[in-house]
């Protein structure tokens, strides 16, 4: 009984995820390439920024 409820919840989460990400399936190849390029640029900028950030002692913001 307990597992049935968990499986129903899992199915609901999966359905929600499919709904929220369905737009990705409609992207063209060019749009996907552009999206990946932009994501790579964002990741690189974050990595460069974090490398330049001063070190903080553990436990401080």
PDB file with one MODEL, atoms N, CA, C and O in Angstrom:
MODEL        1
ATOM      1  N   UNK A   1       0.827  -1.188   0.000  1.00  0.00           N
ATOM      2  CA  UNK A   1       0.000   0.000   0.000  1.00  0.00           C
ATOM      3  C   UNK A   1       0.875   1.257   0.000  1.00  0.00           C
ATOM      4  O   UNK A   1       0.642   2.179  -0.782  1.00  0.00           O
ATOM      5  N   UNK A   2       1.868   1.290   0.869  1.00  0.00           N
ATOM      6  CA  UNK A   2       2.749   2.448   0.973  1.00  0.00           C
ATOM      7  C   UNK A   2       3.484   2.674  -0.330  1.00  0.00           C
ATOM      8  O   UNK A   2       3.674   3.816  -0.747  1.00  0.00           O
ATOM      9  N   UNK A   3       3.903   1.593  -0.982  1.00  0.00           N
ATOM     10  CA  UNK A   3       4.658   1.720  -2.218  1.00  0.00           C
ATOM     11  C   UNK A   3       3.795   2.247  -3.352  1.00  0.00           C
ATOM     12  O   UNK A   3       4.283   2.986  -4.207  1.00  0.00           O
ATOM     13  N   UNK A   4       2.516   1.877  -3.373  1.00  0.00           N
ATOM     14  CA  UNK A   4       1.620   2.373  -4.416  1.00  0.00           C
ATOM     15  C   UNK A   4       1.532   3.889  -4.385  1.00  0.00           C
ATOM     16  O   UNK A   4       1.548   4.547  -5.425  1.00  0.00           O
ATOM     17  N   UNK A   5       1.440   4.428  -3.189  1.00  0.00           N
ATOM     18  CA  UNK A   5       1.368   5.887  -3.046  1.00  0.00           C
ATOM     19  C   UNK A   5       2.663   6.525  -3.544  1.00  0.00           C
ATOM     20  O   UNK A   5       2.625   7.539  -4.242  1.00  0.00           O
ATOM     21  N   UNK A   6       3.786   5.950  -3.197  1.00  0.00           N
ATOM     22  CA  UNK A   6       5.068   6.478  -3.651  1.00  0.00           C
ATOM     23  C   UNK A   6       5.194   6.413  -5.173  1.00  0.00           C
ATOM     24  O   UNK A   6       5.675   7.355  -5.802  1.00  0.00           O
ATOM     25  N   UNK A   7       4.760   5.299  -5.759  1.00  0.00           N
ATOM     26  CA  UNK A   7       4.819   5.166  -7.215  1.00  0.00           C
ATOM     27  C   UNK A   7       3.891   6.167  -7.899  1.00  0.00           C
ATOM     28  O   UNK A   7       4.237   6.702  -8.953  1.00  0.00           O
ATOM     29  N   UNK A   8       2.728   6.428  -7.324  1.00  0.00           N
ATOM     30  CA  UNK A   8       1.828   7.434  -7.896  1.00  0.00           C
ATOM     31  C   UNK A   8       2.462   8.819  -7.828  1.00  0.00           C
ATOM     32  O   UNK A   8       2.355   9.604  -8.770  1.00  0.00           O
ATOM     33  N   UNK A   9       3.123   9.113  -6.709  1.00  0.00           N
ATOM     34  CA  UNK A   9       3.808  10.404  -6.580  1.00  0.00           C
ATOM     35  C   UNK A   9       4.952  10.515  -7.594  1.00  0.00           C
ATOM     36  O   UNK A   9       5.143  11.562  -8.213  1.00  0.00           O
ATOM     37  N   UNK A  10       5.699   9.441  -7.754  1.00  0.00           N
ATOM     38  CA  UNK A  10       6.786   9.430  -8.718  1.00  0.00           C
ATOM     39  C   UNK A  10       6.259   9.631 -10.137  1.00  0.00           C
ATOM     40  O   UNK A  10       6.839  10.392 -10.911  1.00  0.00           O
ATOM     41  N   UNK A  11       5.174   8.962 -10.479  1.00  0.00           N
ATOM     42  CA  UNK A  11       4.563   9.134 -11.797  1.00  0.00           C
ATOM     43  C   UNK A  11       4.117  10.578 -12.012  1.00  0.00           C
ATOM     44  O   UNK A  11       4.277  11.117 -13.107  1.00  0.00           O
ATOM     45  N   UNK A  12       3.565  11.204 -10.988  1.00  0.00           N
ATOM     46  CA  UNK A  12       3.129  12.598 -11.088  1.00  0.00           C
ATOM     47  C   UNK A  12       4.317  13.524 -11.317  1.00  0.00           C
ATOM     48  O   UNK A  12       4.233  14.459 -12.114  1.00  0.00           O
ATOM     49  N   UNK A  13       5.415  13.269 -10.627  1.00  0.00           N
ATOM     50  CA  UNK A  13       6.620  14.080 -10.811  1.00  0.00           C
ATOM     51  C   UNK A  13       7.161  13.902 -12.228  1.00  0.00           C
ATOM     52  O   UNK A  13       7.537  14.879 -12.875  1.00  0.00           O
ATOM     53  N   UNK A  14       7.202  12.674 -12.708  1.00  0.00           N
ATOM     54  CA  UNK A  14       7.670  12.407 -14.076  1.00  0.00           C
ATOM     55  C   UNK A  14       6.798  13.105 -15.103  1.00  0.00           C
ATOM     56  O   UNK A  14       7.312  13.702 -16.050  1.00  0.00           O
ATOM     57  N   UNK A  15       5.480  13.037 -14.927  1.00  0.00           N
ATOM     58  CA  UNK A  15       4.567  13.704 -15.858  1.00  0.00           C
ATOM     59  C   UNK A  15       4.791  15.210 -15.853  1.00  0.00           C
ATOM     60  O   UNK A  15       4.796  15.847 -16.906  1.00  0.00           O
ATOM     61  N   UNK A  16       4.973  15.768 -14.682  1.00  0.00           N
ATOM     62  CA  UNK A  16       5.243  17.201 -14.582  1.00  0.00           C
ATOM     63  C   UNK A  16       6.532  17.587 -15.273  1.00  0.00           C
ATOM     64  O   UNK A  16       6.598  18.616 -15.947  1.00  0.00           O
ATOM     65  N   UNK A  17       7.549  16.772 -15.111  1.00  0.00           N
ATOM     66  CA  UNK A  17       8.835  17.036 -15.752  1.00  0.00           C
ATOM     67  C   UNK A  17       8.706  16.977 -17.273  1.00  0.00           C
ATOM     68  O   UNK A  17       9.244  17.829 -17.981  1.00  0.00           O
ATOM     69  N   UNK A  18       7.989  15.968 -17.771  1.00  0.00           N
ATOM     70  CA  UNK A  18       7.768  15.862 -19.225  1.00  0.00           C
ATOM     71  C   UNK A  18       7.046  17.094 -19.755  1.00  0.00           C
ATOM     72  O   UNK A  18       7.379  17.605 -20.825  1.00  0.00           O
ATOM     73  N   UNK A  19       6.069  17.563 -19.012  1.00  0.00           N
ATOM     74  CA  UNK A  19       5.306  18.737 -19.429  1.00  0.00           C
ATOM     75  C   UNK A  19       6.188  19.979 -19.467  1.00  0.00           C
ATOM     76  O   UNK A  19       6.130  20.765 -20.413  1.00  0.00           O
ATOM     77  N   UNK A  20       7.008  20.150 -18.428  1.00  0.00           N
ATOM     78  CA  UNK A  20       7.859  21.342 -18.351  1.00  0.00           C
ATOM     79  C   UNK A  20       8.993  21.332 -19.364  1.00  0.00           C
ATOM     80  O   UNK A  20       9.502  22.396 -19.717  1.00  0.00           O
ATOM     81  N   UNK A  21       9.404  20.163 -19.841  1.00  0.00           N
ATOM     82  CA  UNK A  21      10.545  20.093 -20.756  1.00  0.00           C
ATOM     83  C   UNK A  21      10.148  19.744 -22.191  1.00  0.00           C
ATOM     84  O   UNK A  21      11.019  19.538 -23.036  1.00  0.00           O
ATOM     85  N   UNK A  22       8.849  19.676 -22.477  1.00  0.00           N
ATOM     86  CA  UNK A  22       8.391  19.310 -23.822  1.00  0.00           C
ATOM     87  C   UNK A  22       8.871  20.293 -24.885  1.00  0.00           C
ATOM     88  O   UNK A  22       9.066  19.900 -26.035  1.00  0.00           O
ATOM     89  N   UNK A  23       9.065  21.549 -24.532  1.00  0.00           N
ATOM     90  CA  UNK A  23       9.511  22.553 -25.502  1.00  0.00           C
ATOM     91  C   UNK A  23      10.874  22.213 -26.079  1.00  0.00           C
ATOM     92  O   UNK A  23      11.178  22.601 -27.207  1.00  0.00           O
ATOM     93  N   UNK A  24      11.700  21.495 -25.327  1.00  0.00           N
ATOM     94  CA  UNK A  24      13.038  21.128 -25.807  1.00  0.00           C
ATOM     95  C   UNK A  24      12.927  20.225 -27.039  1.00  0.00           C
ATOM     96  O   UNK A  24      13.733  20.331 -27.963  1.00  0.00           O
ATOM     97  N   UNK A  25      11.937  19.346 -27.051  1.00  0.00           N
ATOM     98  CA  UNK A  25      11.749  18.444 -28.182  1.00  0.00           C
ATOM     99  C   UNK A  25      11.371  19.183 -29.456  1.00  0.00           C
ATOM    100  O   UNK A  25      11.563  18.659 -30.553  1.00  0.00           O
ATOM    101  N   UNK A  26      10.835  20.394 -29.326  1.00  0.00           N
ATOM    102  CA  UNK A  26      10.419  21.154 -30.498  1.00  0.00           C
ATOM    103  C   UNK A  26      11.511  22.069 -31.044  1.00  0.00           C
ATOM    104  O   UNK A  26      11.302  22.739 -32.055  1.00  0.00           O
ATOM    105  N   UNK A  27      12.671  22.108 -30.392  1.00  0.00           N
ATOM    106  CA  UNK A  27      13.761  22.964 -30.865  1.00  0.00           C
ATOM    107  C   UNK A  27      14.380  22.396 -32.137  1.00  0.00           C
ATOM    108  O   UNK A  27      14.477  21.182 -32.317  1.00  0.00           O
ATOM    109  N   UNK A  28      14.794  23.307 -33.013  1.00  0.00           N
ATOM    110  CA  UNK A  28      15.513  22.877 -34.212  1.00  0.00           C
ATOM    111  C   UNK A  28      16.961  22.591 -33.850  1.00  0.00           C
ATOM    112  O   UNK A  28      17.420  22.941 -32.763  1.00  0.00           O
ATOM    113  N   UNK A  29      17.669  21.957 -34.760  1.00  0.00           N
ATOM    114  CA  UNK A  29      19.084  21.656 -34.524  1.00  0.00           C
ATOM    115  C   UNK A  29      19.876  22.949 -34.302  1.00  0.00           C
ATOM    116  O   UNK A  29      20.751  23.009 -33.439  1.00  0.00           O
ATOM    117  N   UNK A  30      19.560  23.977 -35.088  1.00  0.00           N
ATOM    118  CA  UNK A  30      20.248  25.264 -34.954  1.00  0.00           C
ATOM    119  C   UNK A  30      19.985  25.896 -33.590  1.00  0.00           C
ATOM    120  O   UNK A  30      20.888  26.465 -32.976  1.00  0.00           O
ATOM    121  N   UNK A  31      18.746  25.794 -33.125  1.00  0.00           N
ATOM    122  CA  UNK A  31      18.411  26.350 -31.809  1.00  0.00           C
ATOM    123  C   UNK A  31      19.131  25.603 -30.692  1.00  0.00           C
ATOM    124  O   UNK A  31      19.571  26.208 -29.715  1.00  0.00           O
ATOM    125  N   UNK A  32      19.248  24.294 -30.843  1.00  0.00           N
ATOM    126  CA  UNK A  32      19.976  23.508 -29.847  1.00  0.00           C
ATOM    127  C   UNK A  32      21.445  23.897 -29.802  1.00  0.00           C
ATOM    128  O   UNK A  32      22.021  24.042 -28.723  1.00  0.00           O
ATOM    129  N   UNK A  33      22.051  24.065 -30.970  1.00  0.00           N
ATOM    130  CA  UNK A  33      23.463  24.458 -31.038  1.00  0.00           C
ATOM    131  C   UNK A  33      23.649  25.824 -30.380  1.00  0.00           C
ATOM    132  O   UNK A  33      24.587  26.026 -29.609  1.00  0.00           O
ATOM    133  N   UNK A  34      22.745  26.763 -30.691  1.00  0.00           N
ATOM    134  CA  UNK A  34      22.830  28.097 -30.105  1.00  0.00           C
ATOM    135  C   UNK A  34      22.667  28.048 -28.588  1.00  0.00           C
ATOM    136  O   UNK A  34      23.368  28.746 -27.855  1.00  0.00           O
ATOM    137  N   UNK A  35      21.748  27.228 -28.132  1.00  0.00           N
ATOM    138  CA  UNK A  35      21.518  27.088 -26.691  1.00  0.00           C
ATOM    139  C   UNK A  35      22.754  26.501 -25.997  1.00  0.00           C
ATOM    140  O   UNK A  35      23.152  26.974 -24.933  1.00  0.00           O
ATOM    141  N   UNK A  36      23.353  25.479 -26.597  1.00  0.00           N
ATOM    142  CA  UNK A  36      24.555  24.875 -26.015  1.00  0.00           C
ATOM    143  C   UNK A  36      25.702  25.868 -25.984  1.00  0.00           C
ATOM    144  O   UNK A  36      26.457  25.913 -25.012  1.00  0.00           O
ATOM    145  N   UNK A  37      25.841  26.657 -27.026  1.00  0.00           N
ATOM    146  CA  UNK A  37      26.908  27.660 -27.073  1.00  0.00           C
ATOM    147  C   UNK A  37      26.715  28.678 -25.952  1.00  0.00           C
ATOM    148  O   UNK A  37      27.662  29.012 -25.241  1.00  0.00           O
ATOM    149  N   UNK A  38      25.495  29.166 -25.800  1.00  0.00           N
ATOM    150  CA  UNK A  38      25.209  30.130 -24.744  1.00  0.00           C
ATOM    151  C   UNK A  38      25.441  29.555 -23.361  1.00  0.00           C
ATOM    152  O   UNK A  38      25.964  30.237 -22.480  1.00  0.00           O
ATOM    153  N   UNK A  39      25.058  28.310 -23.169  1.00  0.00           N
ATOM    154  CA  UNK A  39      25.279  27.653 -21.888  1.00  0.00           C
ATOM    155  C   UNK A  39      26.770  27.514 -21.596  1.00  0.00           C
ATOM    156  O   UNK A  39      27.211  27.741 -20.470  1.00  0.00           O
ATOM    157  N   UNK A  40      27.535  27.145 -22.603  1.00  0.00           N
ATOM    158  CA  UNK A  40      28.985  27.003 -22.424  1.00  0.00           C
ATOM    159  C   UNK A  40      29.614  28.343 -22.047  1.00  0.00           C
ATOM    160  O   UNK A  40      30.511  28.394 -21.205  1.00  0.00           O
ATOM    161  N   UNK A  41      29.147  29.424 -22.666  1.00  0.00           N
ATOM    162  CA  UNK A  41      29.665  30.758 -22.336  1.00  0.00           C
ATOM    163  C   UNK A  41      29.329  31.133 -20.898  1.00  0.00           C
ATOM    164  O   UNK A  41      30.161  31.704 -20.192  1.00  0.00           O
ATOM    165  N   UNK A  42      28.118  30.817 -20.464  1.00  0.00           N
ATOM    166  CA  UNK A  42      27.712  31.114 -19.080  1.00  0.00           C
ATOM    167  C   UNK A  42      28.556  30.329 -18.073  1.00  0.00           C
ATOM    168  O   UNK A  42      28.991  30.874 -17.059  1.00  0.00           O
ATOM    169  N   UNK A  43      28.778  29.071 -18.358  1.00  0.00           N
ATOM    170  CA  UNK A  43      29.579  28.233 -17.465  1.00  0.00           C
ATOM    171  C   UNK A  43      31.005  28.755 -17.386  1.00  0.00           C
ATOM    172  O   UNK A  43      31.588  28.826 -16.305  1.00  0.00           O
ATOM    173  N   UNK A  44      31.559  29.118 -18.525  1.00  0.00           N
ATOM    174  CA  UNK A  44      32.926  29.651 -18.546  1.00  0.00           C
ATOM    175  C   UNK A  44      33.010  30.943 -17.728  1.00  0.00           C
ATOM    176  O   UNK A  44      33.950  31.129 -16.955  1.00  0.00           O
ATOM    177  N   UNK A  45      32.032  31.832 -17.897  1.00  0.00           N
ATOM    178  CA  UNK A  45      32.033  33.086 -17.142  1.00  0.00           C
ATOM    179  C   UNK A  45      31.925  32.825 -15.643  1.00  0.00           C
ATOM    180  O   UNK A  45      32.604  33.481 -14.853  1.00  0.00           O
ATOM    181  N   UNK A  46      31.091  31.887 -15.245  1.00  0.00           N
ATOM    182  CA  UNK A  46      30.968  31.544 -13.820  1.00  0.00           C
ATOM    183  C   UNK A  46      32.271  30.974 -13.272  1.00  0.00           C
ATOM    184  O   UNK A  46      32.683  31.308 -12.161  1.00  0.00           O
ATOM    185  N   UNK A  47      32.914  30.117 -14.052  1.00  0.00           N
ATOM    186  CA  UNK A  47      34.176  29.529 -13.603  1.00  0.00           C
ATOM    187  C   UNK A  47      35.254  30.597 -13.459  1.00  0.00           C
ATOM    188  O   UNK A  47      36.025  30.577 -12.500  1.00  0.00           O
ATOM    189  N   UNK A  48      35.311  31.527 -14.409  1.00  0.00           N
ATOM    190  CA  UNK A  48      36.304  32.601 -14.330  1.00  0.00           C
ATOM    191  C   UNK A  48      36.037  33.502 -13.134  1.00  0.00           C
ATOM    192  O   UNK A  48      36.966  33.913 -12.440  1.00  0.00           O
ATOM    193  N   UNK A  49      34.770  33.808 -12.895  1.00  0.00           N
ATOM    194  CA  UNK A  49      34.406  34.665 -11.765  1.00  0.00           C
ATOM    195  C   UNK A  49      34.735  33.984 -10.442  1.00  0.00           C
ATOM    196  O   UNK A  49      35.258  34.617  -9.526  1.00  0.00           O
ATOM    197  N   UNK A  50      34.429  32.702 -10.346  1.00  0.00           N
ATOM    198  CA  UNK A  50      34.704  32.015  -9.083  1.00  0.00           C
ATOM    199  C   UNK A  50      36.198  31.850  -8.855  1.00  0.00           C
ATOM    200  O   UNK A  50      36.642  31.816  -7.707  1.00  0.00           O
ATOM    201  N   UNK A  51      36.978  31.749  -9.914  1.00  0.00           N
ATOM    202  CA  UNK A  51      38.424  31.626  -9.763  1.00  0.00           C
ATOM    203  C   UNK A  51      39.031  32.945  -9.274  1.00  0.00           C
ATOM    204  O   UNK A  51      40.068  32.949  -8.610  1.00  0.00           O
ATOM    205  N   UNK A  52      38.378  34.063  -9.608  1.00  0.00           N
ATOM    206  CA  UNK A  52      38.877  35.383  -9.217  1.00  0.00           C
ATOM    207  C   UNK A  52      38.377  35.818  -7.842  1.00  0.00           C
ATOM    208  O   UNK A  52      38.899  36.776  -7.272  1.00  0.00           O
ATOM    209  N   UNK A  53      37.390  35.138  -7.312  1.00  0.00           N
ATOM    210  CA  UNK A  53      36.792  35.524  -6.029  1.00  0.00           C
ATOM    211  C   UNK A  53      37.777  35.254  -4.892  1.00  0.00           C
ATOM    212  O   UNK A  53      38.508  34.264  -4.913  1.00  0.00           O
ATOM    213  N   UNK A  54      37.786  36.140  -3.908  1.00  0.00           N
ATOM    214  CA  UNK A  54      38.681  35.921  -2.763  1.00  0.00           C
ATOM    215  C   UNK A  54      38.228  34.720  -1.949  1.00  0.00           C
ATOM    216  O   UNK A  54      37.042  34.393  -1.899  1.00  0.00           O
ATOM    217  N   UNK A  55      39.171  34.088  -1.329  1.00  0.00           N
ATOM    218  CA  UNK A  55      38.867  32.934  -0.473  1.00  0.00           C
ATOM    219  C   UNK A  55      38.269  33.426   0.834  1.00  0.00           C
ATOM    220  O   UNK A  55      38.694  34.447   1.377  1.00  0.00           O
ATOM    221  N   UNK A  56      37.281  32.696   1.336  1.00  0.00           N
ATOM    222  CA  UNK A  56      36.678  33.003   2.632  1.00  0.00           C
ATOM    223  C   UNK A  56      36.948  31.833   3.566  1.00  0.00           C
ATOM    224  O   UNK A  56      36.911  30.675   3.148  1.00  0.00           O
ATOM    225  N   UNK A  57      37.221  32.137   4.829  1.00  0.00           N
ATOM    226  CA  UNK A  57      37.362  31.044   5.787  1.00  0.00           C
ATOM    227  C   UNK A  57      36.083  30.225   5.834  1.00  0.00           C
ATOM    228  O   UNK A  57      34.989  30.754   5.639  1.00  0.00           O
ATOM    229  N   UNK A  58      36.223  28.961   6.087  1.00  0.00           N
ATOM    230  CA  UNK A  58      35.068  28.080   6.112  1.00  0.00           C
ATOM    231  C   UNK A  58      34.044  28.566   7.132  1.00  0.00           C
ATOM    232  O   UNK A  58      34.396  28.947   8.249  1.00  0.00           O
ATOM    233  N   UNK A  59      32.790  28.550   6.740  1.00  0.00           N
ATOM    234  CA  UNK A  59      31.727  28.960   7.631  1.00  0.00           C
ATOM    235  C   UNK A  59      31.359  30.435   7.515  1.00  0.00           C
ATOM    236  O   UNK A  59      30.448  30.890   8.207  1.00  0.00           O
ATOM    237  N   UNK A  60      32.045  31.196   6.659  1.00  0.00           N
ATOM    238  CA  UNK A  60      31.674  32.596   6.442  1.00  0.00           C
ATOM    239  C   UNK A  60      31.182  32.765   5.020  1.00  0.00           C
ATOM    240  O   UNK A  60      31.634  32.073   4.108  1.00  0.00           O
ATOM    241  N   UNK A  61      30.247  33.695   4.835  1.00  0.00           N
ATOM    242  CA  UNK A  61      29.696  33.911   3.485  1.00  0.00           C
ATOM    243  C   UNK A  61      30.665  34.597   2.557  1.00  0.00           C
ATOM    244  O   UNK A  61      30.340  34.842   1.395  1.00  0.00           O
TER     245      UNK A  61
ENDMDL
END
